Amino acid sequence: MSFFRDFLFILNVFISAQQLPEDKILSSDPGIRRQAIVEMTSKRDPKYIDYIEKYIDDENKIVKLAAIEAAGIYRSTKTVDKIISILSKTTDNDIKNSCLIALSYMPNIEKRDIIKDIALKDKDDNIKSQAIRILANLNDYSIENDMLKVAEDKKQNPSLRSSAISYLSKIKSEKAKNIIFKALKDENKQVRIEAIRACGDMQIKESIETLRIISGENDSDIQLEASFSLAKLGDAFPLKYMYSYLDNNNPFYKNMALNIIGIIGDEESIKILDEKIKLEKDPNIKSFMEFTREIIKGKLKIKNQNKS
């Protein structure tokens, strides 16, 4: 009997694998319905949007979550009101989270009151943070004063303070500049990094001297973020620190250093990249090095032409 049950299980899996997503979505098995939505999402084919939208109200939670997030990935603006309605009624954090993920993909949201309410009042700081970041992406100024208070309040969850700084940076809040400048020396690393990024994104020139000092710190995450912001501010000071990262085993650090070198690189950078390209074994990194070198060459050529 055990062999027979195993055979039937394997047969069902095989049959399911042969079915099109349109067939699977009608299954009575929620696992198969969810898988159908995942497959439809991965195909990015507009013909599947109508199928997905119907399952936003599915009685099974895992199907509902998959459909809500899929609607977001498809940027299905006609589902926004339905997702907002679910968000306003649910007390389930998983469903709230999926609704916010979906809404974060949407290019515009007219009815924002529930998102604002969650950003300011939800019991879960992670949910609040996500709502804050959505409002930042929508360039919504309505919670600016509240976020100024959150960013400055050291009793708040660091994740929430980081989201508040990110929000203030996105809306280019003039009122936030002093708060962000102070946060460059915050004891919490997450808050510091967000403040460092904000200085570059908001073009806070007064932060250059402080960022130069920070760019010499031993913490790679801090050093690279400070260097990136300086590069955005047009300051080549951290270039000397970036070359050592070209030999770093961490691909993220290496790629970030290359981004920075590409922005502020000079003639010396081209010579160093020429040498590193000869030694680099990873084809992807090598290609990025070559691309960075050509970017610098192009900038220097334009600069020389402007001089003449």
C-alpha positions in Angstrom: 0.0 0.0 0.0 2.8 2.4 0.8 4.3 1.9 -2.7 0.9 2.6 -4.2 0.4 5.8 -2.2 3.9 7.0 -3.2 3.2 6.1 -6.8 -0.1 8.1 -6.7 1.7 11.1 -5.1 4.4 11.1 -7.8 1.8 10.7 -10.5 -0.2 13.7 -9.1 3.0 15.8 -9.0 3.8 14.8 -12.6 0.3 15.6 -13.8 0.4 19.0 -12.0 3.7 19.8 -13.6 2.2 19.2 -17.0 -0.8 21.4 -16.4 -0.9 25.0 -17.6 -1.2 27.7 -14.8 -4.8 28.4 -16.1 -5.7 24.8 -15.3 -4.0 24.7 -11.9 -5.7 27.9 -10.7 -9.0 26.0 -10.6 -7.7 23.3 -8.4 -9.4 22.6 -5.0 -5.9 22.2 -3.5 -4.7 25.6 -2.2 -1.1 24.6 -2.6 -1.6 24.0 -6.3 -3.6 27.3 -6.6 -0.8 29.1 -5.0 1.8 27.5 -7.3 -0.3 28.5 -10.3 -0.2 32.2 -9.1 3.6 31.9 -8.6 4.0 30.6 -12.1 1.7 33.3 -13.6 3.8 35.9 -11.7 7.1 34.6 -13.0 5.8 34.7 -16.6 5.0 38.4 -16.5 2.3 37.9 -19.1 -0.6 40.4 -18.9 -3.1 37.7 -19.9 -2.8 36.3 -16.4 -3.8 39.4 -14.5 -7.5 38.7 -14.6 -6.9 35.2 -13.1 -4.7 36.6 -10.3 -7.1 39.4 -9.4 -9.9 36.9 -8.7 -7.9 35.1 -6.1 -7.1 38.2 -4.0 -10.3 37.3 -2.1 -9.4 33.6 -1.9 -10.5 32.0 1.4 -7.1 30.3 1.8 -4.5 32.6 3.3 -1.5 31.3 1.3 -3.4 31.7 -2.0 -4.6 35.2 -0.9 -1.1 36.3 0.0 0.4 35.1 -3.3 -2.4 36.8 -5.3 -2.0 40.1 -3.5 1.7 40.2 -4.0 1.4 39.1 -7.7 -1.1 42.0 -8.3 1.6 44.3 -7.1 4.3 42.8 -9.2 2.0 43.1 -12.2 1.4 46.8 -11.2 -2.3 46.1 -11.5 -3.6 49.6 -10.7 -7.3 48.4 -10.9 -6.6 46.2 -7.8 -5.4 49.1 -5.7 -8.8 49.9 -4.1 -9.4 46.3 -3.3 -5.9 45.9 -1.7 -6.5 49.2 0.3 -9.8 47.8 1.5 -8.2 44.6 2.7 -5.5 46.5 4.4 -8.0 48.7 6.2 -9.9 45.7 7.6 -7.3 43.0 8.4 -5.6 42.5 11.7 -3.3 39.8 10.3 0.3 41.1 10.0 1.1 38.7 7.1 -1.8 40.0 5.1 -0.9 43.6 6.0 2.7 43.0 4.9 1.6 41.5 1.5 -0.8 44.4 0.9 2.0 46.9 1.6 4.4 45.0 -0.6 1.9 45.1 -3.4 1.2 48.8 -3.0 4.9 49.5 -3.0 5.0 48.5 -6.7 2.1 50.8 -7.7 3.1 54.0 -9.6 0.4 56.0 -7.8 -2.1 55.6 -5.0 -5.0 58.1 -4.6 -6.5 56.8 -1.4 -3.6 57.0 1.1 -5.3 57.5 4.4 -4.9 53.9 5.6 -1.3 53.9 4.7 -0.7 57.1 6.6 -2.6 55.7 9.6 -0.5 52.5 9.6 2.7 54.6 9.2 1.9 56.5 12.3 -0.1 54.2 14.5 0.4 50.5 13.8 1.7 48.4 16.7 4.3 46.6 14.6 7.3 48.8 13.8 8.2 46.7 10.7 4.8 47.3 9.2 5.0 51.0 10.1 8.4 51.2 8.4 7.1 49.7 5.2 4.2 52.1 5.1 6.6 55.0 5.6 8.7 53.9 2.7 5.7 53.6 0.4 4.7 57.2 1.3 8.3 58.3 0.6 8.2 56.7 -2.9 4.9 58.5 -3.5 6.6 61.8 -2.6 3.8 62.3 0.0 4.7 65.3 2.3 1.8 64.8 4.7 3.7 63.0 7.5 6.9 65.1 7.3 6.6 66.6 10.7 5.8 63.3 12.3 8.9 61.7 10.6 11.1 64.6 11.8 10.2 63.7 15.4 10.7 59.9 14.8 14.1 60.4 13.2 15.3 62.5 16.1 13.8 60.3 18.9 16.5 57.9 20.1 13.9 56.0 22.1 12.3 54.8 18.9 13.2 51.5 17.2 16.3 52.1 15.0 14.6 50.5 12.1 11.8 53.0 12.4 14.2 55.9 12.7 16.1 54.7 9.6 12.8 54.6 7.6 12.0 58.1 8.8 15.4 59.4 7.6 14.9 57.6 4.3 11.5 59.2 4.0 12.9 62.7 4.7 15.6 62.1 2.2 13.2 61.0 -0.5 11.0 64.1 -0.1 14.1 66.3 0.1 13.0 67.8 3.4 14.8 71.1 4.1 13.7 70.8 7.8 15.5 67.5 8.2 19.0 68.6 7.3 20.2 69.3 10.8 18.7 66.0 12.1 20.4 64.1 9.3 23.7 65.8 10.0 23.5 64.9 13.7 22.6 61.3 12.8 25.9 60.9 11.0 27.4 60.3 14.5 24.5 58.2 15.8 25.5 55.2 17.9 23.2 52.9 15.8 24.9 51.7 12.6 21.6 51.3 10.7 20.6 54.9 11.5 24.1 56.2 10.6 24.1 54.5 7.2 20.7 55.9 6.3 21.9 59.4 7.3 25.1 59.0 5.3 23.0 58.0 2.2 20.7 60.9 2.8 23.6 63.4 2.7 24.6 62.2 -0.8 21.0 62.0 -2.1 20.0 65.4 -0.7 23.3 67.0 -1.8 24.1 68.3 1.7 27.4 70.0 1.0 27.9 70.9 4.7 28.4 67.2 5.4 31.5 66.8 3.2 34.1 67.2 5.9 32.3 64.8 8.2 31.8 62.3 5.5 35.6 62.5 4.7 36.4 61.5 8.2 33.8 58.7 8.2 35.2 57.4 4.9 38.4 56.6 6.7 36.7 54.3 9.2 37.5 50.6 9.4 33.9 49.4 9.0 33.5 48.5 5.3 29.8 49.2 5.2 30.2 52.6 6.7 33.3 53.4 4.7 31.7 52.5 1.4 28.4 54.3 2.1 30.3 57.5 3.1 32.5 57.2 0.0 29.5 56.7 -2.2 27.8 59.8 -0.8 31.0 61.8 -1.3 31.1 60.7 -4.9 27.5 61.9 -5.4 28.6 65.2 -3.9 31.5 65.4 -6.5 34.2 64.8 -3.9 37.1 62.5 -5.0 38.6 62.3 -1.5 37.7 58.6 -0.9 39.2 57.4 -4.2 42.4 56.3 -2.4 40.4 53.9 -0.2 38.5 52.3 -3.0 41.4 50.6 -4.8 41.9 48.1 -2.0 38.4 46.8 -2.4 39.2 45.7 -5.9 41.0 42.8 -4.3 38.3 42.1 -1.7 36.6 38.7 -1.6 33.2 40.2 -1.0 31.6 40.8 -4.4 29.2 43.3 -3.1 32.0 45.5 -1.7 33.9 45.1 -4.9 31.0 46.1 -7.0 30.2 49.1 -4.8 33.8 50.3 -5.0 33.7 50.0 -8.8 30.5 52.2 -8.8 32.3 54.8 -6.7 35.4 54.7 -8.9 33.3 55.0 -12.0 31.8 58.3 -10.6 35.1 60.0 -9.3 37.8 58.0 -11.1 40.8 59.7 -12.8 43.8 58.9 -15.0 45.3 56.9 -12.1 42.1 54.9 -11.8 42.4 53.8 -15.4 46.0 52.5 -14.9 45.0 50.6 -11.7 41.9 49.1 -13.5 44.1 48.0 -16.4 46.3 46.0 -14.0 43.3 44.6 -12.1 41.5 43.5 -15.3 44.6 41.4 -16.3 44.4 39.5 -12.9 40.7 39.2 -12.4 39.3 35.7 -12.9 35.6 36.3 -12.4 34.2 37.2 -15.9 31.4 39.3 -14.4 33.7 41.3 -12.3 36.1 41.6 -15.1 33.4 42.9 -17.4 32.3 45.5 -14.8 35.9 46.6 -14.4 36.2 47.1 -18.1 32.9 49.0 -18.2 34.0 51.2 -15.3 37.3 52.0 -17.1 35.4 53.0 -20.3 33.1 55.2 -18.2 36.0 57.1 -16.7 37.7 57.4 -20.1 34.6 58.9 -21.6 34.2 61.4 -18.7 37.9 62.5 -19.0 37.6 62.9 -22.8 34.6 65.2 -22.3 36.4 67.1 -19.6 39.5 67.6 -21.8 37.3 68.7 -24.7 35.6 71.3 -22.6 39.0 72.7 -21.5 40.2 73.1 -25.1 
